[in-house]
Amino acid sequence: MSRSLDPASHALLRPNGPEPMTHTRPVWAEISRSRLLHNYRHLQRLAGPAAELLAVVKADAYGHGRTGCARSLVGEGARWFGVTSVEEATALRGVCPDANILAMSGLWIGEGEAVLDHRVTPVVWDPMHLELLMAADVRRGAGPGQIPVHLEIDTGMSRQGVQLKNLASLLDRFGSASPLRLEAVMTHFHSPERAAPTAEQMKCFAAAVETIAGRGLRPIYLSAGSSADLLDQSTVELAALAEKHGARRMFRSGLALYGYSPQSADPGSLEPVLAWKSRVTSLRAIDAGTTAGYGATFQAQRPTRLALLPVGYADGLDRGLSNRGCVLVRGQRAPIAGRISMDQTMVDVTDIPGVTVGDEVALIGEQHGERITAAGVAQLTGTIAYEVLCGIAARVPRVMVD
Ligand SMILES: *Cc1c(COP(=O)(O)O)cnc(C)c1O
């Protein structure tokens, strides 16, 4: 039935994939290329010409689609990308043959060769990482200084990164005959929702940089700071540290690229890149007293009009939004009625005149000035915009627009 509706907008449901007809269900995410590039340019201005801006596209570009985002950013001049794993890096290499690709979570057994073959730059901090790379070098014959690595310092996350007490022995592996080249010293600060890294973290990072310089190693980059530090412009000490050691700063930004701030519900001049959409596929009127959804947790207090959306928690729509969240229909907020099912959700459209089958619905996005953001959704479900965005399931096709 919906096939007869608005065929022009249905083109959006058919991305240029190999099997476009597999995406006929009206649930999709629109990725705005112009907004992504707007955000990227804004972040570049904040970083300044002296610093390098690395675009974090891990986890399928925070749910925005790695391939489309990386291609667009390369077109805008991006030269550095950050992904989580060697696996993600290898996949990205096929899309960006010339970019620098940083695998930010180390490497695992069996991945040393892939690092060399696909020119991946691994973040390292454990002797095992260095051994895997050196063993791969023996088999591939890369030669001295031919494997760039970014050495992570643990400044308080206690997740990755070499602890200061183990730094000296790790540096023993970076002699002049080593195939490893220390291209960057990096760290990841623990509280992006707060303004600046603490004095403790800064002290720790500076001490590591001094130790490294004391060995005569000359990293090109000091890679410290994510979206929060870039938006905040708070880390003047890092700029001074970089200058002292003749290094350039590198910022690694993810969330801000996609239009959100880790610190504030108001992203300032950033623009949300993703809109998550669906359509009303069915409508019904129910009497006062009638229930809706599993567990009958919704009971109509008045004659009520319910619209059915073909999207549920299997698509990443958090079940915690049941009877709490809203969607946009005809520019107005329609409350979610009853429990979100695996593949379906009902919304109350009683107060929205004229809703018909085929109407476009925004789960995240804008309609006539009304806006639902990933940050707003996160607030309702007690999480962060990061999780909402990368929680949108793989079965929801991403369509690049504008
Ligand atoms: C995810 C990640 C980032 C990006 O953080 P945002 O807050 O999204 O900018 C930077 N560095 C590392 C190591 C990361 O894992």
The ligand as a Gaussian input file, in Angstrom:
#p B3LYP/6-31G(d) Opt

LIG

0 1
 C       36.720000       7.301000      20.754000
 C       38.033000       7.891000      20.952000
 C       38.265000       9.240000      20.671000
 C       37.169000      10.187000      20.245000
 O       36.461000      10.634000      21.356000
 P       35.252000      11.702000      21.154000
 O       34.849000      12.040000      22.537000
 O       34.193000      10.969000      20.407000
 O       35.804000      12.828000      20.392000
 C       39.567000       9.722000      20.783000
 N       40.563000       8.902000      21.188000
 C       40.368000       7.622000      21.500000
 C       41.512000       6.791000      21.930000
 C       39.104000       7.067000      21.403000
 O       38.912000       5.789000      21.711000

